């Protein structure tokens, strides 16, 4: 997918039961991560939906990437309900600045 310059959030709605899940955005031209976030079974986040900030400074083709991991001999188990890339409006960005990973209300 192609993203125009601006501020975005990678919103992930997930549950990890065993092992872990990595979700990120890969810059296709540079073949490098723009953002990556790891979730694991021991996290105690209040909700199951989080938003990770993503800043795109020039037009880019990007690819959402998923990977799973678990200790040797254990299968990972998780539920991924939705991944969304949301553009932040200029007004919201000026009011809030760039946040770290945060919970997103349902």
DALIN-V966326 format. One record per pair of residues at least 4 apart in sequence whose C-alpha atoms are under 6 Angstrom apart, sorted by the first residue. I is the first residue (numbers start at 1). J is the second residue. D is the distance in Angstrom with one decimal. If there is no record, write none. Layout:
i:I j:J d:D
i:I j:J d:D
This chain:
i:1 j:61 d:5.4
i:1 j:62 d:5.5
i:2 j:60 d:5.6
i:2 j:61 d:4.2
i:3 j:59 d:5.7
i:3 j:60 d:5.4
i:4 j:59 d:4.6
i:5 j:56 d:4.9
i:5 j:57 d:4.9
i:5 j:58 d:4.8
i:5 j:59 d:5.4
i:6 j:56 d:5.3
i:7 j:54 d:5.9
i:7 j:55 d:4.7
i:7 j:87 d:6.0
i:7 j:88 d:5.4
i:8 j:53 d:6.0
i:8 j:54 d:5.0
i:8 j:86 d:5.3
i:8 j:87 d:4.2
i:8 j:88 d:5.2
i:9 j:51 d:5.6
i:9 j:52 d:5.3
i:9 j:53 d:4.5
i:9 j:54 d:5.6
i:9 j:85 d:5.7
i:9 j:86 d:5.2
i:10 j:51 d:5.5
i:10 j:52 d:5.1
i:10 j:84 d:5.9
i:10 j:85 d:4.7
i:11 j:50 d:5.7
i:11 j:51 d:4.3
i:11 j:83 d:5.7
i:11 j:84 d:5.1
i:12 j:49 d:5.5
i:12 j:50 d:5.5
i:12 j:83 d:4.7
i:13 j:48 d:5.7
i:13 j:49 d:4.2
i:13 j:81 d:5.4
i:13 j:82 d:5.2
i:14 j:48 d:5.4
i:14 j:79 d:5.6
i:14 j:80 d:4.5
i:14 j:81 d:5.7
i:15 j:48 d:6.0
i:15 j:78 d:5.6
i:15 j:79 d:5.1
i:16 j:40 d:6.0
i:16 j:41 d:5.1
i:16 j:78 d:4.3
i:17 j:41 d:5.3
i:17 j:77 d:5.3
i:17 j:78 d:5.4
i:18 j:41 d:5.4
i:18 j:76 d:4.9
i:18 j:77 d:4.9
i:19 j:40 d:5.9
i:19 j:41 d:5.9
i:19 j:69 d:5.8
i:19 j:70 d:4.1
i:19 j:76 d:4.6
i:20 j:39 d:5.5
i:20 j:40 d:4.1
i:20 j:68 d:5.8
i:20 j:69 d:5.1
i:21 j:38 d:5.8
i:21 j:39 d:5.2
i:21 j:67 d:5.9
i:21 j:68 d:4.5
i:22 j:37 d:5.7
i:22 j:38 d:4.4
i:22 j:66 d:5.7
i:22 j:67 d:5.1
i:23 j:36 d:5.7
i:23 j:37 d:5.5
i:23 j:65 d:5.8
i:23 j:66 d:4.8
i:24 j:35 d:5.3
i:24 j:36 d:3.9
i:24 j:64 d:5.8
i:24 j:65 d:5.2
i:25 j:33 d:5.9
i:25 j:34 d:5.5
i:25 j:35 d:5.4
i:25 j:63 d:5.6
i:25 j:64 d:4.6
i:25 j:65 d:5.9
i:26 j:32 d:5.6
i:26 j:33 d:4.5
i:26 j:34 d:5.7
i:26 j:62 d:5.4
i:26 j:63 d:5.1
i:27 j:31 d:5.4
i:27 j:32 d:5.4
i:27 j:62 d:4.7
i:28 j:61 d:5.6
i:28 j:62 d:5.2
i:49 j:104 d:5.8
i:50 j:102 d:5.6
i:50 j:103 d:4.6
i:50 j:104 d:5.5
i:51 j:101 d:5.5
i:51 j:102 d:5.5
i:52 j:101 d:4.7
i:70 j:74 d:6.0
i:70 j:76 d:5.4
i:93 j:97 d:5.1
